[in-house]
Amino acid sequence: MKWWMNRFDTGGQNRNNENIVISSGSIGRSGQSEAPKEPHIVQNQDAYLDYRKLHYKNTIPDNRVLVFLTGFCVGMVFFYLTRGKNASGGGLLDREHLMLLQNFEVNRPGFLEYVMGLRLKQLLFGVICALSSVGGLMAYFIIGWCGFGIGLMIFTLVYQYSMKGILLAFSMCLPQGIFYCILFLVIFRRYWVSDKKCCHNEATIKVEGQRQRRETAKTVVLAVLLFGMGILCEVYINPEIMRKVTLLFG
């Protein structure tokens, strides 16, 4: 009789042992218990995930670069399709234009007003695009259009003046192009930098609003400084650079 009772007691002990195992660890997909992960293992996994994200970000080209290169390649293709029209008399910078640039006066009256008026219209156009509902799309369109224009200009000048055309092309864009490029990135900065901070209470929203106003004021001041530096470089520095470069063409 005692042996018969032990048979039923054994089943109860097995169920108790199973409950102890289940409560002491987690159950995997296979039904077996898994030991809880140590804190340092979790930290190592988080560090590895952060490294993977950083590595992926560094290895994948920026979308702006891809759009610019796409426009540049389209400009190259367009040049080869219309090479006869671009190279025949009256090209981008023919010999007559080079001679005019060699004798160009930096302090020519009205040149500052002309350049400032032209660039101011472009600046207002960029600001309107940045504040519109399709600002992100317009930003990439402008990048692609600039890539198209630069590609067409470089290949046209190279076709006309061989490798000297590359030097001439860079002299047309520097140094004012650096300031204008940074100005473009500043104007459309809301589409490059995403703010992931969330507001959960009134105090946080108030602080966030003050910070946003300070950032807006800094952006306006920085944009004005970059615009002014670009104008001064284009009016007083770039003509002198181009004049010296055109002397190489005889």
C-alpha positions in Angstrom: 0.0 0.0 0.0 2.8 2.4 0.8 4.4 1.6 -2.6 1.1 2.4 -4.3 0.8 5.8 -2.6 4.4 6.7 -3.5 3.4 6.4 -7.2 0.9 9.2 -6.9 3.3 11.3 -4.7 6.0 11.1 -7.3 3.7 12.8 -9.9 3.0 15.6 -7.5 6.7 16.1 -6.7 7.4 16.3 -10.4 4.8 19.0 -10.9 6.2 21.0 -7.9 9.7 20.8 -9.4 8.5 21.9 -12.8 6.8 25.0 -11.1 10.1 25.8 -9.4 12.0 25.7 -12.6 9.5 27.8 -14.4 9.5 30.5 -11.7 13.2 30.7 -11.5 13.8 31.4 -15.2 12.1 32.3 -18.5 10.7 29.8 -20.9 12.1 29.7 -24.5 10.4 28.8 -27.7 11.5 25.2 -27.2 9.8 25.0 -23.8 13.2 24.9 -21.9 14.0 27.4 -19.2 16.4 30.2 -20.0 18.6 31.9 -17.4 18.2 35.7 -17.1 20.7 37.8 -19.0 23.5 39.5 -17.1 23.6 43.4 -17.1 27.0 43.5 -18.8 25.6 41.2 -21.6 22.7 43.6 -22.2 25.1 46.6 -22.3 27.4 44.9 -24.8 24.4 44.2 -27.1 23.3 47.8 -26.9 26.9 49.0 -27.7 27.0 46.6 -30.6 23.7 48.0 -32.0 24.9 51.5 -31.6 28.1 50.6 -33.5 26.1 48.9 -36.3 23.9 52.1 -36.7 27.0 54.3 -36.8 28.8 52.0 -39.2 25.7 51.9 -41.5 25.5 55.7 -41.3 29.1 56.2 -42.2 29.2 53.7 -45.1 25.9 54.7 -46.8 26.4 58.0 -48.8 24.2 61.0 -47.9 21.0 61.4 -49.9 22.1 65.0 -50.8 25.4 63.7 -52.3 23.5 61.0 -54.3 21.1 63.6 -55.7 24.0 66.0 -56.5 25.9 63.2 -58.3 22.7 62.2 -60.2 22.3 65.7 -61.4 26.0 65.9 -62.3 25.7 62.7 -64.4 22.6 64.0 -66.1 24.5 67.2 -67.0 27.3 65.1 -68.4 24.9 63.1 -70.6 23.2 66.3 -71.7 26.5 67.7 -72.8 27.3 64.7 -74.9 23.9 64.8 -76.5 24.2 68.6 -77.4 28.0 68.8 -77.7 27.9 70.4 -81.2 25.6 73.3 -80.0 27.7 74.0 -76.9 31.1 73.9 -78.7 30.1 75.9 -81.8 30.9 79.6 -81.6 29.6 81.5 -78.5 30.4 78.7 -76.0 30.3 79.1 -72.3 33.5 81.1 -72.1 35.0 81.7 -75.6 38.3 83.5 -76.3 36.5 86.9 -76.4 35.1 86.4 -72.9 38.5 85.3 -71.6 40.1 88.5 -73.0 37.4 90.6 -71.2 38.1 88.8 -67.9 41.8 89.5 -68.2 41.1 93.2 -68.3 38.2 93.1 -65.8 38.2 95.9 -63.1 37.4 94.6 -59.6 36.1 98.0 -58.5 33.8 98.4 -61.5 30.9 100.7 -60.7 27.5 99.0 -60.3 29.0 95.5 -60.1 28.3 95.2 -56.4 24.7 96.3 -56.8 24.1 93.9 -59.7 25.5 90.9 -57.8 23.7 91.7 -54.6 20.4 92.1 -56.3 20.8 88.8 -58.2 21.8 86.8 -55.1 19.1 88.5 -52.9 16.4 87.2 -55.3 17.9 83.7 -55.1 18.1 83.9 -51.3 14.4 84.9 -51.1 13.5 82.1 -53.4 15.4 79.6 -51.2 13.7 81.0 -48.0 10.2 80.7 -49.6 11.0 77.1 -50.6 12.3 76.2 -47.2 9.1 77.6 -45.5 6.7 75.9 -47.9 5.0 72.5 -47.4 7.2 70.9 -50.1 10.5 72.4 -48.8 12.2 69.0 -48.6 11.3 68.2 -52.2 12.5 71.6 -53.3 15.8 71.3 -51.4 16.6 68.1 -53.3 15.5 69.6 -56.6 17.8 72.6 -56.1 20.7 70.2 -55.2 20.1 68.2 -58.4 19.8 71.3 -60.5 23.1 72.6 -59.1 24.7 69.3 -59.9 23.3 69.4 -63.4 24.7 72.9 -64.0 28.1 72.2 -62.6 28.4 69.0 -64.6 27.4 70.7 -67.8 29.8 73.6 -67.1 32.8 71.4 -66.3 32.5 69.1 -69.3 31.9 72.1 -71.7 35.0 73.9 -70.4 37.0 70.7 -70.6 35.9 70.2 -74.2 36.9 73.7 -75.1 40.2 74.0 -73.2 41.1 70.4 -72.2 42.3 70.0 -68.6 42.7 73.8 -68.1 38.9 73.9 -68.3 38.7 72.2 -64.9 40.8 75.0 -63.3 38.7 77.6 -65.0 35.5 76.0 -63.8 36.7 75.9 -60.2 37.9 79.5 -60.4 34.3 80.5 -61.4 32.8 79.0 -58.2 35.4 79.8 -55.5 35.5 81.1 -52.9 32.0 82.4 -52.8 30.6 79.0 -53.6 31.7 77.7 -50.2 29.7 80.4 -48.4 26.6 79.9 -50.6 26.7 76.1 -50.1 26.8 76.5 -46.3 24.0 79.1 -46.5 21.9 76.6 -48.5 22.4 74.0 -45.8 21.5 76.5 -43.1 18.3 77.6 -44.8 17.1 74.0 -45.2 18.5 72.7 -41.9 15.1 71.7 -40.7 15.1 68.9 -43.4 18.6 67.7 -42.5 18.4 67.6 -38.7 15.5 65.8 -37.0 14.5 66.8 -33.4 13.6 63.6 -31.6 12.9 65.2 -28.2 9.3 64.9 -27.1 7.3 67.4 -24.9 5.4 65.8 -22.1 4.4 68.7 -19.9 3.8 72.4 -20.0 7.2 73.4 -18.6 9.0 71.3 -21.1 7.0 72.8 -24.0 7.8 76.3 -22.7 11.5 75.6 -22.5 11.4 74.0 -25.9 9.7 77.1 -27.4 12.4 79.4 -26.0 15.1 77.1 -27.3 13.4 77.1 -30.8 13.3 80.9 -30.8 17.0 81.1 -29.9 17.8 78.7 -32.7 15.8 80.7 -35.2 17.6 83.9 -34.2 21.0 82.2 -34.5 20.0 80.8 -37.9 18.9 84.2 -39.2 22.2 85.9 -38.0 24.3 83.1 -39.5 22.5 83.3 -42.8 23.0 87.0 -43.0 26.7 86.7 -42.3 27.2 83.9 -44.8 25.3 85.9 -47.4 27.4 89.0 -46.8 30.6 87.0 -47.0 29.6 85.3 -50.2 28.7 88.7 -51.8 32.0 90.2 -50.8 34.0 87.2 -52.1 32.1 87.2 -55.4 32.6 90.9 -56.0 36.2 91.5 -54.7 38.0 88.2 -54.6 36.6 85.9 -57.3 37.2 88.4 -60.2 40.8 88.7 -59.3 41.2 84.9 -59.1 39.5 84.4 -62.5 41.7 87.2 -64.0 44.9 85.4 -62.9 43.5 82.0 -64.2 42.6 83.4 -67.6 46.2 84.7 -68.0 47.2 81.0 -68.4 45.1 80.7 -71.6 47.2 83.3 -73.4 
